[in-house]
Amino acid sequence: MIDGAAFAVFFLGALLALGALGVHIAVIMVVIAIATAWTALGWGAALNLGNLAWSVQTDFILVAAPLFILMGEILLRSGISDRMYRALAIWTARLPGGLLHTNIASSALFAATSGSSIATAATIGTVALPTFKERGYDERLALGSLVAGGTLGILIPPSINLVVYGAMTDTSIGRLFAAGLIPGVIMALLFSLTIFGFALAWPKVTGAPEPKRPLAERLWALIDLAPPLGIFGLVMGSIYFGFATPTEAAGLGVVGALALAAARRRLSIAIIHAAFLSAIRTTGMVTLIIVAAFFLNFVVSLLGAPQAIARWIVELGLTPLETILILSIVYLALGCVLETLSMMVTTIPIVTPLVIELGYDPVWFGIYLVVMAELALATPPVGMNLYVVQGVRPPGGDIGDVIVGALPFVAAMLVMAALLIAIPDLALWMPGLLFD
């Protein structure tokens, strides 16, 4: 019989070793779960993983994930993101930092409709990058702002990562979505403050000043912000006012996205086919990781690994704050070698019971975990947003430029993590207001 602490050490070692060989994270989790269940718990536990796989894939809450993915794909292909970017550029281009602020604002608004960081970074990057070089902006800072803006996709609701966290920990999705609003806005403001700092210290990095637009033109441009705001209001409003569950709200979002595409005369068989195909591919990847994570969760729970680690922390005499600070260092290290969703689902079964036992709110921890996952998106060598932005930029550039450009924004994310630890109500005030 393997005890919980021994399993935790074994799992971490196997994770790093197999990951270094390039084995997919889902395969690693499944192999470890089946091997451990067989050797430590017997064939009965190992065979029960088949029933678990079926129950996970038919979970009503998790149906929200593919629906949110599909909603974002439809909005992307309907051209709404292009018009949204141009409208925000008219309002933000005169600020110190110019169009760099447009990258952040557009990413925040698109994140509120897509739920995906990769989709946000790819979409806004494709729209924005052609204009920066010709206007004299520092390329590294422009690339970094796109990496940073893309990370908002998993914090500002609706967020696929928050759906997964809620399903794995039995935490209210509505509360998690509400909890992500204020930290998401603060994170976007911290990114803009970073740009302000560079613009004031080194004005040349932000290119030539943008021409002033007449007030009438700026007001007219607001029309193009109505579609994404309308989708956000439809989805989140239906949840917060109790009209729909998160899964039903995701379905409403898909219907709303289809209606907007039809209104813009961009709804065609080709667009629907492309949106569904892309959504299926992304959903397949996400579902594979989630099922593997639930396999691992099942074995971890039976072995008592969370309780063993909790006892070890208690024996060390660490305070709750010291424990969270240590976890922050661990997540920073894991974020350098694991993809975001993989990092979350492999640690949730072990870490979440520990932090709850220490007195932390599971809703707060979900937001904290997503903020740490945002750091993983922007840190090498496996930061996904770094490669997404590198992929949409003109060919010939070195990814080192993207990494260097993202570093100031990584510092801003660390500030956000510190604020969240110091002021938990940043995440807990809104859920308390809406649901208590």
Beta strands, then each sheet from edge to edge (+ up, - down):
end
